[in-house]
Amino acid sequence: MTRILQPVLAGVVTAVVGFASSFAVVLAGLRAVGADQRQAASGLLALCVAGGAVAVWLGLRQRVPIVGAWSTPGAALLVATGPVEGGFPVAVGAFVVSGLLLTAVGLLPVLGRWVAAIPTPIAGAMLAGVLLDLCVAPVRALAEIPLTAGPVVLTWALLSRFARRWAIPAALLVAVAAIALSGSGPGAVDARPVLEVTVPSWSAQAMVSVALPLFLVTMASQNVPGMAVLAGYGYRPPLRGILVSTGLASTLGAPLGGHAVNLAAISAALAAGPDADPDPARRWIASVASGASMIVLGIGSGLATAFVLLSPPLLVEAVAGLALLGALVSAIASAVADPEGRETAAVTFVVTASGLTFLGVGAAFWGLVAGGLMTLLHRRGRTTSRAPADEPRGTRGTGEVAASEAGEMGTASAVGTASEVDAVVAPDPGAGGKGPGAGGGGPTENRGLEAVAMTVMR
C-alpha cells in the first residue's frame, strides 16, 4: 500500500500545482480572444480532461511518466493577440488548425525539422515578447489596487524563496481570500461544470495571427522541453506517438474551447523524478494519477471561472504574470545565450512586444518575420565580409571580428524556449537504463533539447 501511495500522492501534487499555477492564464487568454463565461469555463474543462486523458492513456500504454498539460505560453499568446475578427468561433477554428499542425509534426518528420530549424534566439525572443505584457501586470496591480495586490505579490515573493513549488498556488489562495473579503461571492455566478460547443469558423487572418504562432509557441516552449525532461530522467519513449496523441487531443478539445494540449515541462519533472518513486520503472503511476486528478480538477473549472470573473481583471492578470515570470526568464536567457544572435533577438523581441497589428495579423507573427529577415541579412553580411582565406584569423583584433560578424545567427538549432527549461538540468542519476521506456542517462544541460528534438524529428 505504501509503495502505491507515494507515486499516487506525487501525481496528485503534480496536477494541483499544474492547475493552480496557470489556470488564470488560460481563462485570461480565452476571454481575450472573445470567449464568454460559459465558453471560457468549457475551454478550461476541455483542457483538463484532454490533458488528463493523454497522461492516463500514455502512462498506461508506455509505462513512462508522461504528463499532459495545457499550453501556458499559448494562453499568454492569446492574451497578447486580443480580440479576433469574427469572434470566438474564428479563434476556435485557429485552435483546430493548430491541433492539426501539432498532429502533423508526429506524422510528417519534415514539419518537425522545419520547427527545429527556427534559430533559438528568435524563438526565445518571440516568446519573451509575448509574455512581457502579462509579466508587468503585477507592477501595474501594485500601483492601481495595492491593498488587494500587495498581499498576493508578497506571498509569492516569500514562498518563491522558501517553498518555490507552492508560491503560485498560495498567491492564488490569497487572491481568492481577497475577493471573498471584498464582499463578492460565487453565488452570483453559475459555478457548475459546463461544456459549450462552439462551431469553428476559419479565416486566413486568424490562421496567420493565431494558429501558426500558437503551434510554434506550443512546440518550442512545451513539447520540446517536455521531451528533454523525460530524457533527462532517463526515459526515451517513442515520441512521435506522443506528439500525435497530444495533437489529436488539442484538435478534439478545440470545439469545446481548449486552445492546445501538450507535454508538461516542470510538472513532468515532479512525476518523473525520484520523489515520485525511488524505482524509475514505477513512476508512470504518478503520471496516471496526475491525469486522473486533472480530470477531477476540471470538474471544478466552473467554480474557478466564477472566482476569476468576480475578481478585478488586473488582479487576475497579476497572478498570471507571477506564474509566467519563470517562463520569461527562460525565454530571455534562450534569446541572448548566443552573443552573435542578440541583435536579431532584440529586433524579434521589440516587434513582438509592441503589440503591432498589421494587415489584421498580430505581433507574434511579425516578430518572427522580422527576426527571420534579420537572420538572412546578417548571414549574408558575414558571407560578403568574411576575411580572405589566406589571411590568418589571428591577425584580426577581437573588436574587428565582432564588428564583421555581429548579428550572425549561426547554424539553426532545435528550439529550446522552455517555460521551465531549468528542470532539464537536474536528471535522476538512477533513472538511466531502468524501467520500460528508460534509456541511458539523458542530457543534463540545455543542449539536450536540440539532441532530443532532432532525434524525434528524423
N, C-alpha and C positions, 0 to 999 in steps of 0.2 A: 504493500500500500504506500509506503514511504517513497519507494522508487517511482511510483506513478505520480505522487503528489508534487514532487519537486518540478518536473517539467510542465505539469498542468498549471501550477501557480505561476511559473515563468511565462507561460503562454498568456495567462490572464493579464499579468502585468504588462506584457508586450502590447496587448490590444488596448488596455486602458491608457497607456502612455501615448500610443499612436493616435487614438481617437481624441483624447482630451487636449493634446498638444497642438492640433491643427484643424479641428472641425470648424472653428470660427473662420479660418481662411477659406475653407470650402464654401461655407454659406455666403461669405462676402463676395467670393468670385461668382457664384451662381446668381446672386442678386444683382451684381454689377452688369451682367450681360442680359438682364431682363426677366429673370425668374421671379414669380410672386412667392408668397409664403408657402403655399402648398407645393409648388414646383421645386422650391429650394429644399424643403423637408423631404420630398420624394427623392431628389437627387442624392441627398446625404444617405438616406436609407439604401438606395440602389448601390451606392459605392461601398457601404458597409457589407451588404450581402454579397456583392460581386467579389470584393477583395477577400472576404472571409471564405467564400466558396472556393476561390482559387487556392488559398492556403490549405484548406482541408483536402481538396482533390489532389493537389500535387504532393502534399505531405504523405498522404496515404499511398499514393501511387509510386512515388520515387523514394520514400523513406529518407527524405532530406528536409532540413528545417527551412522551407521556403515560405516566406511571409508575404502575403499580398497587401497592398495599400493603395490609397488614392494618391494622385499626383499633387502634392502640395505646391511645388513651383508652378504646376499647370494652373492651379486655382489662383495663385498670385498673378499669373499672366492674364487671367480673365479680369481681375480687378484692374490691372493696368490698361486693358483693352477698352473696358467700359461698354456702354450700350452698343448693340449690333443692329445695323439697319435691317429691318424685317422682324426684330424682336427675338424672343427666346426660341421659337421654332427654328430660326436660322442658326442660332448658336447650337442647338441640338443637332442639326444637320452637320455642323462642323465637328461636333463630338463624334458622330458616327464615322465620318471620313478619317478623323484622327485614329479611331479604333481600328479601322480597316488598314491604315498605314502601319500601325503597330503590329497587326497580324501579318502583314506582308513582309515585314522585316524577318520574321521567323521562317516564312515560306520561301522568300527570294533573297539569297545571300547578297546579291548585288546592291540591294537597298541598304542593307546593313553596312556595306563597305562605303557607300555614299555618306551615311551618317557619321561613320568613323573618320571620314576624310575631313570633316569640319575642323579647322585648327582649334586647339584647346583654348587659346586666348580669346578667340571670337565667341565661342560658346559660353565661356565663363563670363565675359563682359556682357553678353546679351542677357544672361540670367541675372547678373548683378543689376543691370538697368531695369529689368522687370521688377525686381524685389525692392528697389530703393524707396519708392514712394510709400509702400506699406511699412518699411522699416523705420521711417522717420515719423510714423503715426504716433508712437509713444511720446515723442518730444512734443508734438502738437497737442496731444491729450493733456500732458502735464501743464501746458500753458493755458488751455481753454477750460478744462474740467479738473483742476488739481486735486480737489477733495476726493473725487472718485478714482482718478487715475493714479494718484500718488501711492496709495497702499498697494495697488496692483504692481506697479513698477518696483516698489521697494521689496515686496515679497519675492518677485522674480530675481532681483539683484542678490538678495541674501541667499536664496536657495541655489542660485547658479554657482555660488561659491561652496556651499556645504552639502547640497543634495541635488546636483545638476539635473538628474533624470526627472525629478519631480517639480522643477522650477515652473514650467508652463502649466501643468495641471493645478498646482497650488495657486498661481496667479489667476487662473480661470475661476477657481473657487472663490477667491477674494472678490473678483468681479461680480460673480453671481450674488455673493453676500451684499455687495454694494447696491446691486439692483433691488434686492429684496428690502433692504433698509430704506431705500428711496420711496417705498410705498407701492411700487409696481408689483404685480403678482401674475403668475402664469394663467390664472383663471380666465383672463380676458382673451386668451389665445387658445385655439384648438391644439392641444398637445398630443393628440392621438397619432400613431404611426399612419402615414399616408403614402399611397403610390399614385402618382399622377402621370398619365401617359401624355406626352407631347409629340404630336405628329411632326417629324422633321421637315424642314424646308432647306433648300440649298441656294447659295448664291456664290458666284466666283469671288466676290469681295470677302465673304466670310471664310472661304477656303484658304485665301492667302493670308488674311489677318488673324484668323483663329485656328483653323485646322492644322496648317503647316507648322506654325510656331508651337502649338500645343504638342504636336507629335515630336518635334525636335527637343523641346524642353523636357518632356517625359522620358525620352530615350537618354538624353545627355545627363540629366540630373537625378534620375531614379533607376532606370533599368541597368545601365552600365555599372554604376556604383553598387547596385544590388548584387550583380553578378560578382563583382570584385569582393564584396563582403563574404559571400559564400566561399569563394576561392581562398580568401584569407583565413578562413577557418577549416580549410582542407576539403571542401565539398566541390565536386565537379559534375553536377548533373547535366543531362542533355538540355542545353539552354534554348535551343530552337523551339522545343515543345513548350517551354515556359513562356517564351515570347508569344507564341500562338495562343496559349491559354489566356494570358493577360490581355492580349489584343481582342480576342473574342469576348471576354468579359466586359471590356470597355465598350465594344460595339453593341452588345446586348443591353448594357445598362444605360446607354445614351438616351433612348426614348423616354426613360424614366427620370432623366435629368442628370445622370452621372457623367462627369466630363472625361475621366481617364482612370484606369486601374493599371497598376504596375508592380514591380518588385519593390519591397521596402528596403531601406538602407540601414538607418541606425536601429530601428526596431527589429530588423533581421539579425543584427548583432546580439540583441537581447535574447533571441530564441536560439541562435546558433552557437553562443558562447558557453563556456564551462559552467556558468551559473545556472544554465538551464538543466544540465545533467553532466556529471563527470564523464559519462560514456558518450562519445560523439555519435555512436550508432543509435542512440535513443532520443536525440534532441529533436527529431521530427515530431515527437509527441507534443513538444512545446509549440511548434508552428500550427499543428492541427488544433490544439486548444486555443491558440490565438485566433485562428479563423472562426472557430465556433463562438468565441467571446465577442468578436467583432460583429457577427450576425446578431447576437443578443443586444449589443450596444446600439445597433441600427434601429432596433425597435423603439429605442428612446430618442430617435432623431427628431421626432415632433416636439418633444419637450426641450431638447437642445435648441431647436429653431425658435421656439417660443421665447426662451430667455434672451437669445440674440436679438430678436425683434423688439423686446421690451427695453433693451439697453440703448444708451446713446450710440449712434453709429460710430463715432470716433473712438469710443471705448472698445468696441469690437475690433476695429482696425488696430488699436494699440495692442491688444492681446495677440492678434495675428502677427503684428510686426515683431513683437518679442519672440514669437515662435519661429520667425524666419531670420533672426539675426545670425544664427549659426550658418544657415544657407548662404546668406550674404557674404559672410567672412570666407567661406569655402569658394564661392564664385569669384570673389575679388582675388584671392590667392591664386586660383587657377588662371585668371586673366593676366596677372602680372608675373607669373613664375618665369616666363621666358623673356629676358631683357629685350631681345630683338623684336618681340611681338607687342610690346607695351603701347606703342603709339597707335597701332591698329586696334588694340583692345580699347584704348581710350576713346577712339572715334566710335567704335561699336557701342560702348557704354553710354556716351553722351547722346547719341542719336536715339537709342532705346529709352533712356531715362527721360528724354524730352517730352514724351507723350505725343509725338508728332503723328498726325493722321493726314496722309496724302493719297489722293485718289481713292479715298474710303478705306485705305489699308493702314493698319496700326503700326506703332513704332517698333515692335519687336522684329517685324519683317524687314523694315527699312534699316534697322541696326545691323541685321545680317548682311543685307545688300551693301551697306557702307563698309563693313568690315571686309567683305569679300573683294570689293573694289580696291580697298587699301592694300590688301594682300597681293593682288595682282600687280598693282602699281609698284610696290616696294620690291617685289620679287623681280620684276623686270628691271627696276633701277639697279638692283645689285648685279644683274647679269651684264648690263651695259657698263658698269663702273668697276667691274672686277679687275684686279691687278693683272698685268701681263704674266704669262706662265713662267717667263724667265726671271721675274723679279722675286727675290727671296722675300717671303712674307714677313720675316723678322725685321726687314728694313723699314717697315711702316710702323709708325707710332700707334699706341693704343687709341689715342683720340682720332687719328685718321681712319683707322679700321672701323671704329664705332661710327664715324660720320658717314662712311661709304656704305655701311651695312645696316644702319639703323632702320628698324621697321620691318625687316625681312621676317616672314613667319616661320621659315624653316620647313621641314618636312611635316606633312599633315599627320596628325596622330588621332587616336580614338579620343572622344570627348570625355572629360573627367570632371564635370562640374557637379559633383555630388552635393546634395544639400547637407549630408553628414559624412563627407568623404573621409573625415578623420577616423571614422570607425574602422576603415580598412587597415589601418596601421597597427592594429592590436589583435592579431590572429591567435588562435588557441594552439599552443605548441603541440598539444597531444592529439589534435584532430587529424593530422596528416595520415592518410592511408587507413583510417578506421571507419568502419560503418559503410552501409550502402551509399553509393554516390560520393564517397570521400576519396580524394586523391592525395597526391603528395602535398607537402607543405605549400600553401598558397602564397601569393605575393604579399609582401609585408610593407610595401611602400606604394605611393600613389601611382608609380609607373606600372603597377599591376593592372590598372584599369585598361591600359592600351593592350596589354597582352591578353587579358580576358576577352575584351571586345573583339579583337582580331581573330581569336580562336573561335568565337561564336559565329562570326560573320563569314568564315571561309566557306 
